[in-house]
Amino acid sequence: MCLGVPGKILSVTGDGPLTRTGKVSFGGIIKEVNLAYVPEAGVGDYVIVHVGFAISKIDEREAEQVFSYLRQMQELEELGKVPG
């Protein structure tokens, strides 16, 4: 299964369309991401990132919904652990 994770663009560097990158925050974890596939995205925008590439731009409400689902999945995973 492939998983794209939403993140917020904090900064953008690079002039060329293929060398444009950004620092993206994933709930406080910051990673360098290639922005070549989303030339319209800028600082403050939310993007879906898969294997280091931003593959689409999304709105903040949609990003928050995905964050909520991911938090729920983690909680469900924790509930499924049986001691012993």
Rosetta constraint file for C-alpha pairs under 8 A:
AtomPair CA 2 CA 50 HARMONIC 7.87 0.50
AtomPair CA 3 CA 50 HARMONIC 6.56 0.50
AtomPair CA 4 CA 48 HARMONIC 5.58 0.50
AtomPair CA 4 CA 49 HARMONIC 5.14 0.50
AtomPair CA 4 CA 50 HARMONIC 4.65 0.50
AtomPair CA 5 CA 26 HARMONIC 7.80 0.50
AtomPair CA 5 CA 48 HARMONIC 5.28 0.50
AtomPair CA 5 CA 49 HARMONIC 5.22 0.50
AtomPair CA 5 CA 50 HARMONIC 6.65 0.50
AtomPair CA 5 CA 66 HARMONIC 7.97 0.50
AtomPair CA 6 CA 26 HARMONIC 6.79 0.50
AtomPair CA 6 CA 46 HARMONIC 6.53 0.50
AtomPair CA 6 CA 47 HARMONIC 5.47 0.50
AtomPair CA 6 CA 48 HARMONIC 4.36 0.50
AtomPair CA 6 CA 49 HARMONIC 6.09 0.50
AtomPair CA 6 CA 63 HARMONIC 5.71 0.50
AtomPair CA 6 CA 66 HARMONIC 7.22 0.50
AtomPair CA 6 CA 67 HARMONIC 7.53 0.50
AtomPair CA 7 CA 24 HARMONIC 5.72 0.50
AtomPair CA 7 CA 25 HARMONIC 5.26 0.50
AtomPair CA 7 CA 26 HARMONIC 4.70 0.50
AtomPair CA 7 CA 27 HARMONIC 7.38 0.50
AtomPair CA 7 CA 46 HARMONIC 5.48 0.50
AtomPair CA 7 CA 47 HARMONIC 5.56 0.50
AtomPair CA 7 CA 48 HARMONIC 6.44 0.50
AtomPair CA 7 CA 49 HARMONIC 7.09 0.50
AtomPair CA 7 CA 63 HARMONIC 7.52 0.50
AtomPair CA 8 CA 24 HARMONIC 5.29 0.50
AtomPair CA 8 CA 25 HARMONIC 5.17 0.50
AtomPair CA 8 CA 26 HARMONIC 6.81 0.50
AtomPair CA 8 CA 43 HARMONIC 7.85 0.50
AtomPair CA 8 CA 44 HARMONIC 6.12 0.50
AtomPair CA 8 CA 45 HARMONIC 5.76 0.50
AtomPair CA 8 CA 46 HARMONIC 4.43 0.50
AtomPair CA 8 CA 47 HARMONIC 6.48 0.50
AtomPair CA 9 CA 22 HARMONIC 6.36 0.50
AtomPair CA 9 CA 23 HARMONIC 5.97 0.50
AtomPair CA 9 CA 24 HARMONIC 4.42 0.50
AtomPair CA 9 CA 25 HARMONIC 6.48 0.50
AtomPair CA 9 CA 42 HARMONIC 6.70 0.50
AtomPair CA 9 CA 43 HARMONIC 5.04 0.50
AtomPair CA 9 CA 44 HARMONIC 5.36 0.50
AtomPair CA 9 CA 45 HARMONIC 5.63 0.50
AtomPair CA 9 CA 46 HARMONIC 6.22 0.50
AtomPair CA 9 CA 47 HARMONIC 7.46 0.50
AtomPair CA 10 CA 22 HARMONIC 7.03 0.50
AtomPair CA 10 CA 23 HARMONIC 5.44 0.50
AtomPair CA 10 CA 24 HARMONIC 5.58 0.50
AtomPair CA 10 CA 25 HARMONIC 6.80 0.50
AtomPair CA 10 CA 43 HARMONIC 5.37 0.50
AtomPair CA 10 CA 44 HARMONIC 6.18 0.50
AtomPair CA 11 CA 22 HARMONIC 5.31 0.50
AtomPair CA 11 CA 23 HARMONIC 5.29 0.50
AtomPair CA 11 CA 24 HARMONIC 7.41 0.50
AtomPair CA 11 CA 42 HARMONIC 7.75 0.50
AtomPair CA 11 CA 43 HARMONIC 5.49 0.50
AtomPair CA 12 CA 20 HARMONIC 7.10 0.50
AtomPair CA 12 CA 21 HARMONIC 5.77 0.50
AtomPair CA 12 CA 22 HARMONIC 4.21 0.50
AtomPair CA 12 CA 23 HARMONIC 6.63 0.50
AtomPair CA 12 CA 42 HARMONIC 6.94 0.50
AtomPair CA 12 CA 43 HARMONIC 6.65 0.50
AtomPair CA 13 CA 20 HARMONIC 5.79 0.50
AtomPair CA 13 CA 21 HARMONIC 5.43 0.50
AtomPair CA 13 CA 22 HARMONIC 6.00 0.50
AtomPair CA 14 CA 19 HARMONIC 5.58 0.50
AtomPair CA 14 CA 20 HARMONIC 4.35 0.50
AtomPair CA 14 CA 21 HARMONIC 6.23 0.50
AtomPair CA 15 CA 19 HARMONIC 6.81 0.50
AtomPair CA 15 CA 20 HARMONIC 6.03 0.50
AtomPair CA 16 CA 20 HARMONIC 5.89 0.50
AtomPair CA 17 CA 36 HARMONIC 5.59 0.50
AtomPair CA 17 CA 39 HARMONIC 7.07 0.50
AtomPair CA 18 CA 35 HARMONIC 7.80 0.50
AtomPair CA 18 CA 36 HARMONIC 5.03 0.50
AtomPair CA 19 CA 34 HARMONIC 7.34 0.50
AtomPair CA 19 CA 35 HARMONIC 7.91 0.50
AtomPair CA 19 CA 36 HARMONIC 6.91 0.50
AtomPair CA 20 CA 34 HARMONIC 6.28 0.50
AtomPair CA 20 CA 35 HARMONIC 5.50 0.50
AtomPair CA 20 CA 36 HARMONIC 5.93 0.50
AtomPair CA 21 CA 32 HARMONIC 6.72 0.50
AtomPair CA 21 CA 33 HARMONIC 5.50 0.50
AtomPair CA 21 CA 34 HARMONIC 4.46 0.50
AtomPair CA 21 CA 35 HARMONIC 5.06 0.50
AtomPair CA 21 CA 36 HARMONIC 7.44 0.50
AtomPair CA 22 CA 32 HARMONIC 5.63 0.50
AtomPair CA 22 CA 33 HARMONIC 5.37 0.50
AtomPair CA 22 CA 34 HARMONIC 6.57 0.50
AtomPair CA 22 CA 35 HARMONIC 6.63 0.50
AtomPair CA 23 CA 30 HARMONIC 6.33 0.50
AtomPair CA 23 CA 31 HARMONIC 5.62 0.50
AtomPair CA 23 CA 32 HARMONIC 4.66 0.50
AtomPair CA 23 CA 33 HARMONIC 6.29 0.50
AtomPair CA 24 CA 30 HARMONIC 5.43 0.50
AtomPair CA 24 CA 31 HARMONIC 5.44 0.50
AtomPair CA 24 CA 32 HARMONIC 6.26 0.50
AtomPair CA 24 CA 33 HARMONIC 6.57 0.50
AtomPair CA 25 CA 29 HARMONIC 5.46 0.50
AtomPair CA 25 CA 30 HARMONIC 4.39 0.50
AtomPair CA 25 CA 31 HARMONIC 6.59 0.50
AtomPair CA 26 CA 30 HARMONIC 6.18 0.50
AtomPair CA 26 CA 31 HARMONIC 7.84 0.50
AtomPair CA 32 CA 52 HARMONIC 7.44 0.50
AtomPair CA 33 CA 49 HARMONIC 7.70 0.50
AtomPair CA 33 CA 52 HARMONIC 5.06 0.50
AtomPair CA 33 CA 53 HARMONIC 5.59 0.50
AtomPair CA 33 CA 54 HARMONIC 6.58 0.50
AtomPair CA 34 CA 52 HARMONIC 6.19 0.50
AtomPair CA 34 CA 53 HARMONIC 4.78 0.50
AtomPair CA 34 CA 54 HARMONIC 6.17 0.50
AtomPair CA 35 CA 39 HARMONIC 6.54 0.50
AtomPair CA 35 CA 41 HARMONIC 7.71 0.50
AtomPair CA 35 CA 53 HARMONIC 6.34 0.50
AtomPair CA 35 CA 54 HARMONIC 5.43 0.50
AtomPair CA 35 CA 55 HARMONIC 7.89 0.50
AtomPair CA 36 CA 53 HARMONIC 7.72 0.50
AtomPair CA 36 CA 54 HARMONIC 7.60 0.50
AtomPair CA 37 CA 53 HARMONIC 7.48 0.50
AtomPair CA 37 CA 54 HARMONIC 6.41 0.50
AtomPair CA 37 CA 55 HARMONIC 5.67 0.50
AtomPair CA 37 CA 56 HARMONIC 7.27 0.50
AtomPair CA 38 CA 54 HARMONIC 6.57 0.50
AtomPair CA 38 CA 55 HARMONIC 6.48 0.50
AtomPair CA 38 CA 56 HARMONIC 6.09 0.50
AtomPair CA 38 CA 57 HARMONIC 6.79 0.50
AtomPair CA 41 CA 45 HARMONIC 6.07 0.50
AtomPair CA 41 CA 46 HARMONIC 7.92 0.50
AtomPair CA 41 CA 47 HARMONIC 7.72 0.50
AtomPair CA 41 CA 57 HARMONIC 6.58 0.50
AtomPair CA 45 CA 57 HARMONIC 7.26 0.50
AtomPair CA 45 CA 58 HARMONIC 7.62 0.50
AtomPair CA 45 CA 59 HARMONIC 7.39 0.50
AtomPair CA 45 CA 60 HARMONIC 7.67 0.50
AtomPair CA 46 CA 57 HARMONIC 5.90 0.50
AtomPair CA 46 CA 58 HARMONIC 5.49 0.50
AtomPair CA 46 CA 59 HARMONIC 6.17 0.50
AtomPair CA 46 CA 60 HARMONIC 6.25 0.50
AtomPair CA 46 CA 63 HARMONIC 6.83 0.50
AtomPair CA 47 CA 54 HARMONIC 5.90 0.50
AtomPair CA 47 CA 55 HARMONIC 7.13 0.50
AtomPair CA 47 CA 56 HARMONIC 5.55 0.50
AtomPair CA 47 CA 57 HARMONIC 4.28 0.50
AtomPair CA 47 CA 58 HARMONIC 5.52 0.50
AtomPair CA 48 CA 54 HARMONIC 5.54 0.50
AtomPair CA 48 CA 55 HARMONIC 5.79 0.50
AtomPair CA 48 CA 56 HARMONIC 5.41 0.50
AtomPair CA 48 CA 57 HARMONIC 6.33 0.50
AtomPair CA 48 CA 58 HARMONIC 7.04 0.50
AtomPair CA 49 CA 53 HARMONIC 5.36 0.50
AtomPair CA 49 CA 54 HARMONIC 4.23 0.50
AtomPair CA 49 CA 55 HARMONIC 5.87 0.50
AtomPair CA 49 CA 56 HARMONIC 7.62 0.50
AtomPair CA 50 CA 54 HARMONIC 6.42 0.50
AtomPair CA 50 CA 55 HARMONIC 6.84 0.50
AtomPair CA 58 CA 62 HARMONIC 6.43 0.50
AtomPair CA 58 CA 63 HARMONIC 6.68 0.50
AtomPair CA 59 CA 63 HARMONIC 6.38 0.50
AtomPair CA 60 CA 64 HARMONIC 6.17 0.50
AtomPair CA 61 CA 65 HARMONIC 6.26 0.50
AtomPair CA 62 CA 66 HARMONIC 6.41 0.50
AtomPair CA 63 CA 67 HARMONIC 6.25 0.50
AtomPair CA 64 CA 68 HARMONIC 6.13 0.50
AtomPair CA 65 CA 69 HARMONIC 6.36 0.50
AtomPair CA 66 CA 70 HARMONIC 6.21 0.50
AtomPair CA 67 CA 71 HARMONIC 6.20 0.50
AtomPair CA 68 CA 72 HARMONIC 6.22 0.50
AtomPair CA 69 CA 73 HARMONIC 6.17 0.50
AtomPair CA 70 CA 74 HARMONIC 6.33 0.50
AtomPair CA 71 CA 75 HARMONIC 6.33 0.50
AtomPair CA 72 CA 76 HARMONIC 6.12 0.50
AtomPair CA 73 CA 77 HARMONIC 6.08 0.50
AtomPair CA 74 CA 78 HARMONIC 6.28 0.50
AtomPair CA 75 CA 79 HARMONIC 6.24 0.50
AtomPair CA 76 CA 80 HARMONIC 6.29 0.50
AtomPair CA 77 CA 81 HARMONIC 6.91 0.50
